[in-house]
């Protein structure tokens, strides 16, 4: 991060006055609420997918095909998101991205044809990626202002938004509200969040793009290794999102509603891990936290493979949740501090690689499970946790950050 980008926000050397402390905390709350808004927007859509599937008469295969529009949209904007945030300022692109994200959410409630849904989901993906890069760029600048780790808590706000979105969805369905009414109500809430908090975001002057910048140029070596670590993490996270329920049903043989216990335990511990992650970083350092995180992912997945029983598998998935929780926030923080590279460009590079992990993990897991077994698939993914721990030792920039 460029020092002159945040210089005007730094407290003077005489110490913090109450007014300055309040000002800094207001910035932190504003950025944290944008993380929450981003998470709530997606969780709101996810909570009504079954209803929209039914209303449009989609088969499982139809829905699977339509849902691919989201990653296609993310992929389409990915080479440009960081460049836009760098050139025009993340405080501006986050406003555009989040507003488009919210409007796309509302439009999803109006879809009456399959192609309508596919088209809107494509723009939903485009706006989600622009928002993601812009919000995380704001998070990097805010962490620079505070001069201590706070990125993990920001990502914790996103996790809490997932639970909040699910609860609101249950409430709206209980009241018999249509997806459109539900989406409009949430959209109004999110626009209020934007209006109240936008003025408190970190304002960064326009930055020139790196010289000889190309869309697909070779990344900085440190960013490349950070990207590999993010790939390993998102590969693990992806299978937990998509396969934890199946694992509990087919391998653990969990009865009835307890099938969701694996996913729920993973998500809860991931959220808690993020809220305590900043404290762990201050006490242990980023390198040690990443090493522990990688080991927890590996031990957790292998424990679920070797001891596929309800209690042990639940504890194992909780372990994976804690392990996954701290990796991406740390990688983003380190990437954002690379000298000579604007945070938006650094995040664009990292997110591109981690996106591949999140997308490839679930289908590859399915193919391996079909050829062998789901337990073998989980055992293979466990190896990537070791990769995180080893790379944390290898990348010096992590120790120096």
N, C-alpha and C positions, 0 to 999 in steps of 0.2 A: 504494500500500500504506500502510495506517495505521501510523504509527511505533509506537504503543503495542501493536500486535499482536506485535511482535518485540523489544520493549525488553528483556524479561527474558532474551533469548538473546544480546544483544549483549555482546562482551567489554568489560571496563572500560578506562579510559583509561591504565592503567599498562602496558598491553601484553599480549601473549599469553603465557601460561604454557604449558608443555607440556600440562598437563591440559586447558586451555581449547582449545588447538589440536586435541587429540585429540577433544574433545567436538564441536567444529564439523565436523571431518572425518567424524565418525560420522554426524552429521545429513546431510551431503552424500552419503555412501555409502548411507544408508538411503533417501533420496529417489531417488537414481540407480538403486538396485536395484528400486524400484517402477516406474520407467520401463521397466526391463529386463523385469520381470514382465509388465507390460501388453503389451509388444511380443511377448514369448514366447508369451503366451496366444493372441494372434491368429495368429501365425506357425504355431503348432502346429495350429490348425484348418485353416489354408490348406494346409498340407503334406499333409493327408489328404482334401482335397476330392475328388480323382479316385476314391479308394477308396470313399468314401461315395456318390458318384454311381453307381458301378458296383453297389454292394450294394443300393441302392434302385431300381435300374433306371431312372434318370432320363435323359431325353434332354438334349441341350444346351439346348433351349428350356426344359425343365422346370427345369434347374439355374439358368438365368438368372433365371427367375421366382422361384424359392425364395430365391435370394441377395438379392433385393430386400427380404427381411424384415429384413436387418441395417440398412440405412439408414432403413427405416421405424421400427424400434425407436429408432435414434439420434434421429430427428426427433421422436418422441413424447416423449422425456425432455428434449430440448434446452432448452425454455423453463424447465425446473425445475432442471437440474443446478447451475447457478451459484447459484441462490437457496438450494438445499439446502446447498451447500458453505459459503455465507455464514452462513446461519442456525444450522447445527449444527456447523460447523467442518470444514475439509477433511480433517483427520486422522481424523475419524469417518466421513465419507462415502467416503473412499478405501478404508477398511476394508470397508465395506458393498459398495461398487461392485466392488472387486477380488474379494472373496469370491464375489459373485454371478456375476461374469465367469468365474471358475474353475469354479464349479459348473455353469454353463451349458455350458462346454467339455466337462465330463464327460458331461453329459446328451446332448450331440450324438453321442457314441459309442454311445448306446443307442437312437437313432431307428430305427424299423423301417418307418415310413410317411412319405410325403411331407409330410403335414400336421403330423406330429410335428416334422420337421426345420424347417418354416416357423415353427412356434410357438416352438421353442427358439432359432432364429436371431433372432427378434424380441427375446426377452429378452437374447440375446447382444449385440444392438445397444444395447439400453437400458443394460445394465450397462457396456458399453464406453464410452459417452458420459459416464456419471456418473464412471467411473474416470478418463477423460481430463481432464475439467474439474478433478477433485479433485487428481490428481497434478500437473497443471500449476500449480494454485494453490499446492501445496506447493513446487514449483520456484521460483515467484515469491518466496515468503516466504524460502526458503533463500538465493536470490540477494541479497535485501535484507539478510540477516544477514551475508553475506560482503562485501557492498558492492563487488562486482566482477562482471563478466559470467561466469556459469557455466551459463546456460540452454542454450546450444548443446550442451555436453557431455552434459547430461541427455537431450536429443533424440538424441544420438549413441548413448546406451545403448539407446534404443528401436530404432535402426537395427541395432545389433549383435545384438539379440535376434531380429531377422528372419532373419539368417544362421544364428544358433544354432538357431532353430526348424526351419529347413530341413534342417540337418545332422542334428539329432535325428530328424526325420521320415525321412530317408534311412536312418539306422541302424535305426530301429524297423521300417521296411518290409523292410530286409534281414534282420532277425531273424524276420520273419513275424508280428509283433505286430499284433493287430487295432487299429482306431482307438480302441476303448474302453480297451484296456490301455494304449495309448500315452498317451491323454488322462489316465488315472488317474495314471500315473507322473509326468507333467509337473505335474499338479494337486498331488500330494504335495510336489514340489519347490517349487512356488509358495507353498503354504501355509507351508512352512518359512521361506521368504523373508519372508512377512508376520509370522510369529510372532517372528522374530529382530529385525526392523527396526522394527516398529510403535512400540515405546516410544521410538525415537529421532526420530520425526517431529516437526515443528514444531507445538506445541500452541497453537492460537489460540482466544481466548475468542469466545463467540457474538457476532456482529455484527448490529445491526439492519439490515433491508433499507432501501434508499433510500426516502425519503418519496415518497408517490404512485407507488410502483413498480408498473408494469404489465408484464404478460408481453410485450407487443409495443409498448412505448412507443418514441418516437423516441430513438435513441442519442445519446450525446455526439458532437460533431462530429469530434473526434480519433479516437474509436473507429470512427466511420463510415468515415473515410479509411483507418484501419488495416485495417478489414474489407475494403475494396476491394483493398488490397494483398494481403491474405491470399487473397482470391478469385483474383487474378491468379496467385499462386504455386501454389495448389492446382489451378487449371485446368491449369497446366503440368505439375505433378506427376502429376495424374490421367491425362493422356494418356501419360506415360512409363510408368506402371504398366500400363496396359491396351493400349497401341498400339505400344510399342517393339519387341516381338517380331514383330508383324505388319509393321512398317516394315522390319525387317531381312530378313524373309522375302520380302516382295513388292516392295519398292523397292530395297533394297541387294542383294538376291539372295544372301544369305549361305548358304553350303553347310551342310547337315546341322545338327549340334548347335551350330554357330556362330550360329544364329538367336538364341540366348539372350545373345549377347555384348553386344548393346546394352543390354538390361535389367540385366545383371550389372555392366557398366561404370558405368552410371548409379547403381545402388545402392551400389556400393563407394565411388565418389567422394562420394556424398551422406553416407555414414557418416563418411568421412575428413574431409570438409569441416566436419562438425559438431564433431568433436573438436578441430579447429584453429580453429574459428570464434570461440571466446572470446578466443584470442590476437589474432586479427585485429581484433576489436572493441576490445580494449584499446589496440592500436597505431593503428588508423585511425578508430575511432569508429563508432557504429551507422549513422549517415547514410551515410558513405562505403562501408561494407560492403554496405548495401542497394543503393546505386547500382551498385556493381560486380556484385553478385549479379544484378540485373535485366539488366544488359548481357550477362553471361555466358549467361543463359537465352536471350536474343534471338540472340546470336552463335552459340551452340551449335545451336539449332534451325535457323537459317538456313543454317549450314554443312552440317548434315545434309541439308537440302533441295537446296542447290546442288552439294554433293559427295557424292552417295549411294553411296560406295564403302566397302568393309569397314573399312579403316584410318581413313579420314577421318570416317566416320559414328561409329565407336567413339570417336574422340577428341572428336567433337562432343557425343556423349551424356555423356561424362565431364565436359565443360564444363557441360552443363545440370545434372548432378548436383551439382557444386560450387556453381552458382548457386542452386539450390533449397535447398541445405542450411542456409543461414543466415537465410532470410527469416522463417519461422514462429517460430523461437526469439526473434528480435529483436522481432517484433511482439507476442508474448506478454509479453516483458519490459517493453516500453513501455506496453502496455495495463494491465499490473498495477500500474503506478505512477501511474495517473490519480488526481488528488486528488479525494476525496469519493466514489470509486466502489470498492467492494470488489473485489478481484481476481477472485473467482468470477463476479461479475456481468459484469465486463469480458470475461473469457474466454468466457462464455456468448454474449455479443454477437458477438465475433470468430469463434468456432467456428461460429455459425449462418451467417454469410456465407461463410466458407471452405468449409463443407460444400456449399453450392450450387455452388461452383467445382469441387470434387472430383467431384460427382455429374453436373454438366452437361457438363463437359469431354469425357469419353470418348464419350457418345452423339452429341453435336454434331459431334465429330470424324468419327464414322462417317457421319453424314448428309452433311456437306460432302464427305467422300471419295467417297461414292456419287455425288454430283452433279458433282464435279470430279475430284480425285485426292487421295491421301493426302499427297503433297508439298504441295499447296495447303493442306490442313488444318494441317499442321505450320507452314507459313509464317504462317498467320493467328494461331496460338497464340503464335508468336514475338513478335508485337506486344505481348502482355501483359507481357513482360519489360521493355519500354520503359516501360510504365505503372508498374511497380514503381520503376524508377529515377527517374522524374519525380515520383512521389508522395513518395518519400523526401526529395526536395528541398523539396517543398511543405509537408509536415507538420513544424512547428517542434518539436513534442514529441519527435521522434526525436533531434534535435540536442541538446535540453536534457536528455535522459535519461542 
